[in-house]
Amino acid sequence: MQVGCGDFKVKNYKKFKNENLTKHTENLRLIERSEYEMIEFFDPGFDVLAYILSN
């Protein structure tokens, strides 16, 4: 369980995804939903998550 999480937007989601998702697989993962997707930031050593939303 996490004690907290944050949702963030970036100026250009597609560019952020293309530049970072495959480079940082140890701390980023793609979560796909029917209406949108998000990139989850995680670290096993911390109980906090952050998300970059696609829209």
HTML snippet that shows the backbone in 3Dmol.js (N, CA, C, O; Angstrom):
<script src="https://3Dmol.org/build/3Dmol-min.js"></script>
<div id="view" style="width:600px;height:400px;position:relative"></div>
<script>
const pdb = `
ATOM      1  N   MET A   1       0.840  -1.190   0.000  1.00  0.00           N
ATOM      2  CA  MET A   1       0.000   0.000   0.000  1.00  0.00           C
ATOM      3  C   MET A   1       0.880   1.247   0.000  1.00  0.00           C
ATOM      4  O   MET A   1       1.950   1.282   0.607  1.00  0.00           O
ATOM      5  N   GLN A   2       0.400   2.247  -0.688  1.00  0.00           N
ATOM      6  CA  GLN A   2       1.120   3.508  -0.751  1.00  0.00           C
ATOM      7  C   GLN A   2       0.435   4.528   0.149  1.00  0.00           C
ATOM      8  O   GLN A   2      -0.786   4.517   0.306  1.00  0.00           O
ATOM      9  N   VAL A   3       1.230   5.398   0.730  1.00  0.00           N
ATOM     10  CA  VAL A   3       0.668   6.444   1.577  1.00  0.00           C
ATOM     11  C   VAL A   3       0.253   7.653   0.764  1.00  0.00           C
ATOM     12  O   VAL A   3      -0.429   8.537   1.281  1.00  0.00           O
ATOM     13  N   GLY A   4       0.646   7.709  -0.489  1.00  0.00           N
ATOM     14  CA  GLY A   4       0.252   8.853  -1.306  1.00  0.00           C
ATOM     15  C   GLY A   4       0.623   8.677  -2.751  1.00  0.00           C
ATOM     16  O   GLY A   4       1.440   7.830  -3.113  1.00  0.00           O
ATOM     17  N   CYS A   5      -0.001   9.505  -3.573  1.00  0.00           N
ATOM     18  CA  CYS A   5       0.340   9.512  -4.995  1.00  0.00           C
ATOM     19  C   CYS A   5      -0.002  10.889  -5.548  1.00  0.00           C
ATOM     20  O   CYS A   5      -0.814  11.622  -4.982  1.00  0.00           O
ATOM     21  N   GLY A   6       0.620  11.217  -6.642  1.00  0.00           N
ATOM     22  CA  GLY A   6       0.366  12.498  -7.288  1.00  0.00           C
ATOM     23  C   GLY A   6       0.146  12.291  -8.775  1.00  0.00           C
ATOM     24  O   GLY A   6       0.788  11.440  -9.391  1.00  0.00           O
ATOM     25  N   ASP A   7      -0.754  13.064  -9.348  1.00  0.00           N
ATOM     26  CA  ASP A   7      -1.008  13.038 -10.785  1.00  0.00           C
ATOM     27  C   ASP A   7      -0.472  14.327 -11.389  1.00  0.00           C
ATOM     28  O   ASP A   7      -0.711  15.414 -10.862  1.00  0.00           O
ATOM     29  N   PHE A   8       0.248  14.205 -12.490  1.00  0.00           N
ATOM     30  CA  PHE A   8       0.874  15.354 -13.121  1.00  0.00           C
ATOM     31  C   PHE A   8       0.610  15.353 -14.620  1.00  0.00           C
ATOM     32  O   PHE A   8       0.378  14.307 -15.226  1.00  0.00           O
ATOM     33  N   LYS A   9       0.648  16.525 -15.194  1.00  0.00           N
ATOM     34  CA  LYS A   9       0.570  16.675 -16.644  1.00  0.00           C
ATOM     35  C   LYS A   9       1.902  17.225 -17.131  1.00  0.00           C
ATOM     36  O   LYS A   9       2.570  17.985 -16.429  1.00  0.00           O
ATOM     37  N   VAL A  10       2.276  16.832 -18.338  1.00  0.00           N
ATOM     38  CA  VAL A  10       3.449  17.391 -18.986  1.00  0.00           C
ATOM     39  C   VAL A  10       2.979  18.090 -20.254  1.00  0.00           C
ATOM     40  O   VAL A  10       1.897  17.806 -20.769  1.00  0.00           O
ATOM     41  N   LYS A  11       3.793  18.994 -20.744  1.00  0.00           N
ATOM     42  CA  LYS A  11       3.420  19.781 -21.919  1.00  0.00           C
ATOM     43  C   LYS A  11       3.147  18.897 -23.134  1.00  0.00           C
ATOM     44  O   LYS A  11       2.187  19.126 -23.869  1.00  0.00           O
ATOM     45  N   ASN A  12       3.993  17.887 -23.342  1.00  0.00           N
ATOM     46  CA  ASN A  12       3.853  17.014 -24.502  1.00  0.00           C
ATOM     47  C   ASN A  12       3.981  15.563 -24.032  1.00  0.00           C
ATOM     48  O   ASN A  12       5.083  15.021 -23.949  1.00  0.00           O
ATOM     49  N   TYR A  13       2.841  14.948 -23.727  1.00  0.00           N
ATOM     50  CA  TYR A  13       2.831  13.589 -23.182  1.00  0.00           C
ATOM     51  C   TYR A  13       3.497  12.593 -24.124  1.00  0.00           C
ATOM     52  O   TYR A  13       4.310  11.777 -23.690  1.00  0.00           O
ATOM     53  N   LYS A  14       3.161  12.654 -25.404  1.00  0.00           N
ATOM     54  CA  LYS A  14       3.701  11.695 -26.376  1.00  0.00           C
ATOM     55  C   LYS A  14       5.233  11.774 -26.433  1.00  0.00           C
ATOM     56  O   LYS A  14       5.909  10.746 -26.468  1.00  0.00           O
ATOM     57  N   LYS A  15       5.769  12.981 -26.441  1.00  0.00           N
ATOM     58  CA  LYS A  15       7.223  13.167 -26.461  1.00  0.00           C
ATOM     59  C   LYS A  15       7.845  12.622 -25.176  1.00  0.00           C
ATOM     60  O   LYS A  15       8.852  11.917 -25.223  1.00  0.00           O
ATOM     61  N   PHE A  16       7.247  12.947 -24.030  1.00  0.00           N
ATOM     62  CA  PHE A  16       7.742  12.440 -22.745  1.00  0.00           C
ATOM     63  C   PHE A  16       7.762  10.920 -22.744  1.00  0.00           C
ATOM     64  O   PHE A  16       8.748  10.306 -22.337  1.00  0.00           O
ATOM     65  N   LYS A  17       6.677  10.317 -23.196  1.00  0.00           N
ATOM     66  CA  LYS A  17       6.570   8.856 -23.239  1.00  0.00           C
ATOM     67  C   LYS A  17       7.655   8.262 -24.134  1.00  0.00           C
ATOM     68  O   LYS A  17       8.353   7.332 -23.730  1.00  0.00           O
ATOM     69  N   ASN A  18       7.797   8.789 -25.331  1.00  0.00           N
ATOM     70  CA  ASN A  18       8.777   8.252 -26.282  1.00  0.00           C
ATOM     71  C   ASN A  18      10.211   8.400 -25.791  1.00  0.00           C
ATOM     72  O   ASN A  18      11.044   7.530 -26.045  1.00  0.00           O
ATOM     73  N   GLU A  19      10.504   9.480 -25.098  1.00  0.00           N
ATOM     74  CA  GLU A  19      11.870   9.733 -24.639  1.00  0.00           C
ATOM     75  C   GLU A  19      12.235   9.023 -23.341  1.00  0.00           C
ATOM     76  O   GLU A  19      13.416   8.796 -23.079  1.00  0.00           O
ATOM     77  N   ASN A  20      11.256   8.671 -22.531  1.00  0.00           N
ATOM     78  CA  ASN A  20      11.575   8.180 -21.191  1.00  0.00           C
ATOM     79  C   ASN A  20      11.132   6.763 -20.850  1.00  0.00           C
ATOM     80  O   ASN A  20      11.809   6.085 -20.077  1.00  0.00           O
ATOM     81  N   LEU A  21      10.035   6.304 -21.394  1.00  0.00           N
ATOM     82  CA  LEU A  21       9.460   5.030 -20.952  1.00  0.00           C
ATOM     83  C   LEU A  21      10.415   3.853 -21.138  1.00  0.00           C
ATOM     84  O   LEU A  21      10.579   3.054 -20.216  1.00  0.00           O
ATOM     85  N   THR A  22      11.040   3.724 -22.287  1.00  0.00           N
ATOM     86  CA  THR A  22      11.930   2.586 -22.521  1.00  0.00           C
ATOM     87  C   THR A  22      13.310   2.760 -21.887  1.00  0.00           C
ATOM     88  O   THR A  22      14.033   1.782 -21.697  1.00  0.00           O
ATOM     89  N   LYS A  23      13.674   3.990 -21.563  1.00  0.00           N
ATOM     90  CA  LYS A  23      14.979   4.248 -20.938  1.00  0.00           C
ATOM     91  C   LYS A  23      14.987   3.949 -19.442  1.00  0.00           C
ATOM     92  O   LYS A  23      16.036   3.650 -18.873  1.00  0.00           O
ATOM     93  N   HIS A  24      13.832   4.028 -18.811  1.00  0.00           N
ATOM     94  CA  HIS A  24      13.758   3.947 -17.341  1.00  0.00           C
ATOM     95  C   HIS A  24      12.781   2.864 -16.884  1.00  0.00           C
ATOM     96  O   HIS A  24      11.914   3.114 -16.047  1.00  0.00           O
ATOM     97  N   THR A  25      12.927   1.672 -17.436  1.00  0.00           N
ATOM     98  CA  THR A  25      11.993   0.587 -17.114  1.00  0.00           C
ATOM     99  C   THR A  25      12.051   0.155 -15.651  1.00  0.00           C
ATOM    100  O   THR A  25      11.117  -0.474 -15.154  1.00  0.00           O
ATOM    101  N   GLU A  26      13.135   0.488 -14.962  1.00  0.00           N
ATOM    102  CA  GLU A  26      13.239   0.118 -13.548  1.00  0.00           C
ATOM    103  C   GLU A  26      12.366   1.000 -12.652  1.00  0.00           C
ATOM    104  O   GLU A  26      12.113   0.650 -11.500  1.00  0.00           O
ATOM    105  N   ASN A  27      11.901   2.150 -13.178  1.00  0.00           N
ATOM    106  CA  ASN A  27      11.078   3.053 -12.364  1.00  0.00           C
ATOM    107  C   ASN A  27       9.853   3.617 -13.069  1.00  0.00           C
ATOM    108  O   ASN A  27       9.114   4.399 -12.472  1.00  0.00           O
ATOM    109  N   LEU A  28       9.618   3.240 -14.330  1.00  0.00           N
ATOM    110  CA  LEU A  28       8.450   3.726 -15.058  1.00  0.00           C
ATOM    111  C   LEU A  28       7.710   2.556 -15.685  1.00  0.00           C
ATOM    112  O   LEU A  28       8.329   1.619 -16.190  1.00  0.00           O
ATOM    113  N   ARG A  29       6.378   2.615 -15.651  1.00  0.00           N
ATOM    114  CA  ARG A  29       5.594   1.604 -16.356  1.00  0.00           C
ATOM    115  C   ARG A  29       4.340   2.250 -16.929  1.00  0.00           C
ATOM    116  O   ARG A  29       3.786   3.188 -16.355  1.00  0.00           O
ATOM    117  N   LEU A  30       3.910   1.734 -18.061  1.00  0.00           N
ATOM    118  CA  LEU A  30       2.736   2.238 -18.751  1.00  0.00           C
ATOM    119  C   LEU A  30       1.497   1.520 -18.246  1.00  0.00           C
ATOM    120  O   LEU A  30       1.475   0.293 -18.146  1.00  0.00           O
ATOM    121  N   ILE A  31       0.468   2.292 -17.930  1.00  0.00           N
ATOM    122  CA  ILE A  31      -0.821   1.745 -17.529  1.00  0.00           C
ATOM    123  C   ILE A  31      -1.839   2.233 -18.543  1.00  0.00           C
ATOM    124  O   ILE A  31      -2.029   3.438 -18.709  1.00  0.00           O
ATOM    125  N   GLU A  32      -2.493   1.302 -19.219  1.00  0.00           N
ATOM    126  CA  GLU A  32      -3.457   1.655 -20.258  1.00  0.00           C
ATOM    127  C   GLU A  32      -4.882   1.432 -19.760  1.00  0.00           C
ATOM    128  O   GLU A  32      -5.212   0.384 -19.205  1.00  0.00           O
ATOM    129  N   ARG A  33      -5.704   2.436 -19.974  1.00  0.00           N
ATOM    130  CA  ARG A  33      -7.135   2.379 -19.662  1.00  0.00           C
ATOM    131  C   ARG A  33      -7.906   2.572 -20.958  1.00  0.00           C
ATOM    132  O   ARG A  33      -7.310   2.932 -21.973  1.00  0.00           O
ATOM    133  N   SER A  34      -9.191   2.347 -20.952  1.00  0.00           N
ATOM    134  CA  SER A  34      -9.974   2.468 -22.190  1.00  0.00           C
ATOM    135  C   SER A  34     -10.023   3.903 -22.718  1.00  0.00           C
ATOM    136  O   SER A  34     -10.023   4.101 -23.934  1.00  0.00           O
ATOM    137  N   GLU A  35     -10.065   4.902 -21.848  1.00  0.00           N
ATOM    138  CA  GLU A  35     -10.162   6.296 -22.287  1.00  0.00           C
ATOM    139  C   GLU A  35      -8.835   7.058 -22.280  1.00  0.00           C
ATOM    140  O   GLU A  35      -8.734   8.114 -22.904  1.00  0.00           O
ATOM    141  N   TYR A  36      -7.833   6.549 -21.597  1.00  0.00           N
ATOM    142  CA  TYR A  36      -6.559   7.263 -21.478  1.00  0.00           C
ATOM    143  C   TYR A  36      -5.472   6.283 -21.056  1.00  0.00           C
ATOM    144  O   TYR A  36      -5.746   5.110 -20.803  1.00  0.00           O
ATOM    145  N   GLU A  37      -4.257   6.763 -20.984  1.00  0.00           N
ATOM    146  CA  GLU A  37      -3.157   5.987 -20.425  1.00  0.00           C
ATOM    147  C   GLU A  37      -2.360   6.882 -19.498  1.00  0.00           C
ATOM    148  O   GLU A  37      -2.504   8.105 -19.513  1.00  0.00           O
ATOM    149  N   MET A  38      -1.520   6.259 -18.691  1.00  0.00           N
ATOM    150  CA  MET A  38      -0.688   7.022 -17.778  1.00  0.00           C
ATOM    151  C   MET A  38       0.619   6.289 -17.565  1.00  0.00           C
ATOM    152  O   MET A  38       0.714   5.075 -17.740  1.00  0.00           O
ATOM    153  N   ILE A  39       1.615   7.053 -17.187  1.00  0.00           N
ATOM    154  CA  ILE A  39       2.915   6.492 -16.868  1.00  0.00           C
ATOM    155  C   ILE A  39       3.086   6.585 -15.359  1.00  0.00           C
ATOM    156  O   ILE A  39       2.966   7.657 -14.765  1.00  0.00           O
ATOM    157  N   GLU A  40       3.365   5.455 -14.766  1.00  0.00           N
ATOM    158  CA  GLU A  40       3.534   5.385 -13.314  1.00  0.00           C
ATOM    159  C   GLU A  40       5.012   5.459 -12.958  1.00  0.00           C
ATOM    160  O   GLU A  40       5.833   4.727 -13.510  1.00  0.00           O
ATOM    161  N   PHE A  41       5.338   6.345 -12.036  1.00  0.00           N
ATOM    162  CA  PHE A  41       6.676   6.427 -11.449  1.00  0.00           C
ATOM    163  C   PHE A  41       6.639   5.630 -10.155  1.00  0.00           C
ATOM    164  O   PHE A  41       5.752   5.833  -9.326  1.00  0.00           O
ATOM    165  N   PHE A  42       7.598   4.723  -9.973  1.00  0.00           N
ATOM    166  CA  PHE A  42       7.619   3.933  -8.745  1.00  0.00           C
ATOM    167  C   PHE A  42       9.057   3.618  -8.353  1.00  0.00           C
ATOM    168  O   PHE A  42       9.969   3.643  -9.180  1.00  0.00           O
ATOM    169  N   ASP A  43       9.230   3.329  -7.094  1.00  0.00           N
ATOM    170  CA  ASP A  43      10.512   2.881  -6.568  1.00  0.00           C
ATOM    171  C   ASP A  43      10.194   1.950  -5.406  1.00  0.00           C
ATOM    172  O   ASP A  43       9.520   2.362  -4.462  1.00  0.00           O
ATOM    173  N   PRO A  44      10.659   0.710  -5.452  1.00  0.00           N
ATOM    174  CA  PRO A  44      10.345  -0.238  -4.377  1.00  0.00           C
ATOM    175  C   PRO A  44      10.765   0.235  -2.987  1.00  0.00           C
ATOM    176  O   PRO A  44      10.239  -0.249  -1.985  1.00  0.00           O
ATOM    177  N   GLY A  45      11.699   1.167  -2.920  1.00  0.00           N
ATOM    178  CA  GLY A  45      12.165   1.655  -1.630  1.00  0.00           C
ATOM    179  C   GLY A  45      11.301   2.735  -1.007  1.00  0.00           C
ATOM    180  O   GLY A  45      11.548   3.153   0.124  1.00  0.00           O
ATOM    181  N   PHE A  46      10.277   3.196  -1.744  1.00  0.00           N
ATOM    182  CA  PHE A  46       9.410   4.272  -1.247  1.00  0.00           C
ATOM    183  C   PHE A  46       7.949   3.865  -1.390  1.00  0.00           C
ATOM    184  O   PHE A  46       7.595   3.135  -2.315  1.00  0.00           O
ATOM    185  N   ASP A  47       7.108   4.330  -0.486  1.00  0.00           N
ATOM    186  CA  ASP A  47       5.689   3.976  -0.546  1.00  0.00           C
ATOM    187  C   ASP A  47       4.833   5.110  -1.122  1.00  0.00           C
ATOM    188  O   ASP A  47       3.729   5.380  -0.650  1.00  0.00           O
ATOM    189  N   VAL A  48       5.366   5.754  -2.138  1.00  0.00           N
ATOM    190  CA  VAL A  48       4.672   6.843  -2.827  1.00  0.00           C
ATOM    191  C   VAL A  48       4.748   6.580  -4.331  1.00  0.00           C
ATOM    192  O   VAL A  48       5.768   6.106  -4.830  1.00  0.00           O
ATOM    193  N   LEU A  49       3.676   6.884  -5.046  1.00  0.00           N
ATOM    194  CA  LEU A  49       3.642   6.745  -6.502  1.00  0.00           C
ATOM    195  C   LEU A  49       3.320   8.092  -7.126  1.00  0.00           C
ATOM    196  O   LEU A  49       2.723   8.954  -6.481  1.00  0.00           O
ATOM    197  N   ALA A  50       3.714   8.272  -8.380  1.00  0.00           N
ATOM    198  CA  ALA A  50       3.356   9.474  -9.136  1.00  0.00           C
ATOM    199  C   ALA A  50       2.955   9.025 -10.531  1.00  0.00           C
ATOM    200  O   ALA A  50       3.432   8.008 -11.033  1.00  0.00           O
ATOM    201  N   TYR A  51       2.066   9.804 -11.153  1.00  0.00           N
ATOM    202  CA  TYR A  51       1.559   9.449 -12.471  1.00  0.00           C
ATOM    203  C   TYR A  51       1.602  10.653 -13.405  1.00  0.00           C
ATOM    204  O   TYR A  51       1.300  11.778 -13.008  1.00  0.00           O
ATOM    205  N   ILE A  52       1.985  10.391 -14.658  1.00  0.00           N
ATOM    206  CA  ILE A  52       1.875  11.380 -15.732  1.00  0.00           C
ATOM    207  C   ILE A  52       0.680  10.929 -16.564  1.00  0.00           C
ATOM    208  O   ILE A  52       0.663   9.805 -17.065  1.00  0.00           O
ATOM    209  N   LEU A  53      -0.311  11.789 -16.714  1.00  0.00           N
ATOM    210  CA  LEU A  53      -1.533  11.440 -17.424  1.00  0.00           C
ATOM    211  C   LEU A  53      -1.485  11.867 -18.881  1.00  0.00           C
ATOM    212  O   LEU A  53      -0.909  12.903 -19.212  1.00  0.00           O
ATOM    213  N   SER A  54      -2.086  11.072 -19.744  1.00  0.00           N
ATOM    214  CA  SER A  54      -2.060  11.355 -21.174  1.00  0.00           C
ATOM    215  C   SER A  54      -3.024  12.465 -21.585  1.00  0.00           C
ATOM    216  O   SER A  54      -2.786  13.128 -22.594  1.00  0.00           O
ATOM    217  N   ASN A  55      -4.081  12.686 -20.852  1.00  0.00           N
ATOM    218  CA  ASN A  55      -5.018  13.767 -21.185  1.00  0.00           C
ATOM    219  C   ASN A  55      -5.611  14.395 -19.951  1.00  0.00           C
ATOM    220  O   ASN A  55      -6.418  15.319 -20.056  1.00  0.00           O
TER     221      ASN A  55
END
`;
const viewer = $3Dmol.createViewer("view");
viewer.addModel(pdb, "pdb");
viewer.setStyle({}, {cartoon: {color: "spectrum"}});
viewer.zoomTo();
viewer.render();
</script>
